[in-house]
Amino acid sequence: MPHSRQATMTAAVNGKIYVFGNMQAKTPTGIYDPIKDTWETKSDMPNCRSLAGTIILGDKVYIMGGYFIGGNIIYSDIDVYDTKTDTWEKKKPMPWTRVSFGACMVNGKIYVIGGQANWQVNNEVWEYDPDKETWTQKTSMPTIRDAFTADVIDGKIYCIGGFNWAISQTALSTFDVYDPINDKWEATKGMPYPNGYQSSAVVNNRIYQIGGMPYFAHVDHHDSVWEYNPFPQPTTSIFPKESLIGIWASIKADK
């Protein structure tokens, strides 16, 4: 990349990868073209921040909340980047400051879940209407958590792992599933191991949990990859050396 970064936000729009923000210094937006293997530098966000919620809506990217370590600031800002015009638009701020939360788009609405609000880890759920710029509070998540992953499959939001600092510095192994249409939560069988600050991706209706850490400030981070199948019917995996645990699969590539 043209610039070194930490705890950035990313979004894939029209075949290109957009990289926003930095934890410690204001940094221009980077655009990576995977076909040409080239980088472009574009205008940065109005303020320096990291660990924000990132949502794609058409050709625009919503950056919500976030944290700036240099000023020890948690933001409530909502800034929208237009990938067509390389311009930023500021929206009405969130009702609270928030960082390390889950953010997902379902049926045209943005759901902000958990994270740290006003420096307190919480389990609140808020629905944001990007057209009206209004907020509606929904049923709270069963588990208080931040630094977790939130992914959408078949209209439901899967919130996995994370931390609840008020209880322990050990990561959570639980996860909860939210149905936005019915505004209901369901608890599921937990992960095979505690994990927080991990990355995730959805491919072919499977959730992939990548890396992470079992304890806060622990020197040994996870290098494992786990696949979660939300549908219980038997499947055949193309990955080598996997051991199924219920509907979780541990994936280790041959070296």
C-alpha positions in Angstrom: 0.0 0.0 0.0 1.1 3.6 -0.5 0.6 4.3 3.3 1.1 2.2 6.4 -2.1 1.8 8.4 -3.6 0.2 11.5 -7.2 -0.9 12.3 -8.5 0.4 9.0 -12.0 0.0 7.3 -12.4 -1.6 3.9 -15.1 -1.9 1.3 -15.3 -3.6 -2.1 -17.2 -1.4 -4.6 -17.4 -2.1 -8.4 -14.5 -4.4 -8.4 -12.1 -2.2 -6.4 -11.1 -2.3 -2.8 -11.3 0.9 -0.8 -9.2 1.4 2.3 -10.2 4.1 4.8 -8.7 5.6 7.9 -5.9 4.9 10.3 -5.7 4.7 14.1 -2.9 7.2 14.6 -2.7 9.6 11.7 -5.0 11.1 9.1 -4.3 9.1 5.9 -5.7 9.5 2.3 -8.2 7.0 1.1 -6.5 4.2 -0.8 -8.1 2.4 -3.8 -6.7 -1.0 -4.9 -7.4 -2.4 -8.3 -6.9 -6.2 -8.1 -6.9 -6.7 -11.8 -4.1 -4.2 -12.5 -2.5 -4.6 -9.1 -2.3 -0.8 -8.7 -3.1 1.7 -6.0 -4.7 5.2 -6.3 -4.8 7.8 -3.5 -8.0 9.7 -3.0 -9.4 12.2 -0.5 -9.5 11.1 3.2 -12.3 11.2 5.7 -13.0 14.5 7.4 -11.4 13.2 10.6 -8.8 10.6 11.6 -10.4 7.4 12.9 -10.3 3.6 12.9 -12.5 0.7 14.1 -15.6 2.3 12.6 -18.6 0.6 11.1 -18.5 0.3 7.3 -21.6 -0.1 5.1 -21.8 -0.2 1.3 -25.0 1.3 -0.2 -24.8 1.4 -4.0 -21.8 3.4 -5.1 -21.4 5.0 -1.6 -19.7 3.9 1.6 -21.0 4.8 5.0 -18.4 5.2 7.8 -20.0 5.3 11.2 -18.5 6.1 14.6 -14.9 5.0 15.2 -11.9 5.8 17.4 -8.8 8.1 17.2 -6.1 7.0 19.5 -4.1 10.2 19.2 -6.9 12.2 20.9 -8.5 9.3 22.7 -11.7 10.2 21.0 -14.7 8.0 20.2 -16.8 9.4 17.4 -20.5 9.6 16.6 -20.0 11.0 13.1 -21.5 9.5 10.0 -19.5 10.3 6.8 -20.5 9.0 3.4 -17.9 8.6 0.6 -19.1 8.7 -3.0 -16.8 6.4 -5.0 -17.9 8.1 -8.3 -17.1 11.7 -7.4 -14.4 11.2 -4.7 -16.3 13.4 -2.3 -17.5 13.1 1.3 -20.9 14.0 2.7 -21.6 14.4 6.4 -24.8 13.0 7.7 -26.6 13.6 11.1 -24.4 12.0 13.8 -25.4 8.9 15.7 -27.2 9.5 19.0 -24.1 8.3 20.9 -20.4 7.8 20.3 -19.6 4.2 19.3 -16.6 2.0 18.4 -15.9 -1.7 17.8 -19.5 -2.5 17.0 -21.3 -4.7 14.4 -22.8 -2.9 11.4 -24.9 -4.7 8.7 -27.3 -3.8 6.0 -30.5 -5.7 5.7 -33.5 -4.7 3.5 -32.2 -1.1 3.0 -31.7 -0.5 6.7 -28.4 -0.3 8.6 -28.2 -2.2 11.9 -25.7 -1.0 14.6 -25.2 -3.7 17.2 -23.3 -3.7 20.5 -19.8 -2.3 20.7 -18.7 0.5 23.0 -21.1 3.4 23.4 -19.9 6.3 25.5 -17.0 4.1 26.7 -19.3 1.3 27.9 -19.6 -2.1 26.3 -23.3 -2.7 25.5 -25.8 -4.9 23.7 -28.1 -2.3 22.2 -29.4 -2.7 18.7 -30.4 0.4 16.6 -31.9 0.5 13.1 -30.8 3.4 10.9 -32.8 4.5 7.9 -30.3 6.1 5.5 -33.0 7.9 3.5 -34.7 9.6 6.5 -31.6 9.7 8.7 -33.6 8.4 11.6 -32.8 5.9 14.3 -35.1 3.3 15.9 -34.1 1.1 18.9 -34.7 -2.6 18.5 -34.5 -5.6 20.8 -31.2 -5.8 22.5 -28.7 -8.6 21.8 -28.7 -11.3 24.5 -24.9 -10.9 25.0 -23.0 -7.7 25.8 -20.0 -7.6 23.5 -17.6 -5.6 21.3 -14.8 -6.4 19.0 -16.9 -9.2 17.4 -17.9 -10.0 13.8 -21.4 -9.4 12.3 -22.3 -11.0 9.0 -25.6 -11.4 7.1 -26.8 -14.7 5.6 -30.4 -15.1 4.3 -31.6 -11.9 5.9 -30.3 -12.7 9.4 -27.3 -11.2 11.3 -24.8 -13.5 12.9 -22.8 -11.8 15.8 -19.9 -14.0 16.8 -17.3 -13.8 19.5 -15.9 -10.6 20.9 -15.2 -9.3 24.4 -17.2 -8.1 27.4 -14.6 -6.2 29.4 -16.9 -5.8 32.4 -16.8 -9.5 33.0 -13.4 -10.8 31.7 -10.5 -10.2 29.5 -11.1 -13.6 28.0 -12.8 -13.5 24.6 -16.4 -14.9 24.2 -17.1 -18.1 22.4 -20.9 -17.4 22.2 -22.8 -16.0 19.3 -26.3 -14.7 18.7 -28.4 -14.5 15.6 -30.8 -11.6 14.9 -33.9 -11.6 12.7 -34.5 -8.0 11.7 -37.9 -8.7 10.2 -39.3 -10.1 13.4 -37.0 -8.2 15.7 -36.0 -11.4 17.5 -32.8 -13.0 18.7 -31.9 -16.6 19.0 -28.9 -18.1 20.8 -27.0 -20.9 19.0 -24.3 -23.4 19.9 -21.1 -21.4 20.6 -17.8 -21.5 18.8 -15.3 -24.3 19.6 -13.0 -21.6 21.1 -13.1 -18.0 22.5 -12.1 -15.4 20.0 -12.3 -11.6 19.5 -10.8 -9.0 17.1 -11.1 -11.6 14.4 -11.9 -11.1 10.7 -14.8 -12.7 8.9 -16.1 -13.2 5.4 -19.2 -14.8 3.9 -18.7 -17.1 0.9 -21.5 -19.4 -0.5 -23.6 -19.0 2.7 -20.7 -20.0 5.0 -19.1 -17.7 7.5 -15.3 -17.8 7.7 -13.7 -16.7 11.0 -10.1 -15.8 10.5 -7.4 -15.1 13.1 -8.3 -13.1 16.3 -7.2 -13.3 19.9 -8.4 -15.5 22.8 -7.3 -13.0 25.5 -7.0 -9.2 25.4 -3.3 -8.2 24.9 -2.4 -11.8 24.6 0.9 -12.3 22.7 -0.4 -15.5 20.9 -3.0 -14.6 18.3 -5.1 -17.1 16.4 -3.8 -18.2 13.0 -6.7 -20.6 12.5 -9.6 -20.4 10.1 -13.0 -21.8 10.9 -16.0 -22.3 8.7 -19.5 -22.0 10.1 -22.5 -23.6 8.2 -25.8 -22.1 9.5 -27.8 -24.7 7.7 -27.6 -28.2 9.4 -27.9 -30.4 6.4 -24.7 -32.4 5.6 -22.2 -30.8 3.2 -19.1 -31.8 1.5 -16.1 -29.5 1.9 -13.4 -28.9 -0.7 -10.9 -28.0 2.0 -8.2 -30.5 3.1 -7.6 -31.6 6.7 -10.9 -30.5 8.2 -12.5 -31.8 11.4 -16.2 -31.2 11.8 -17.6 -30.1 15.2 -21.3 -29.9 14.8 -21.7 -27.3 12.1 -18.3 -25.7 12.6 -15.3 -26.9 10.5 -11.7 -26.3 11.3 -9.8 -25.6 8.1 -6.0 -26.0 7.8 -4.4 -26.0 4.4 -1.6 -28.4 3.6 1.8 -26.9 3.7 
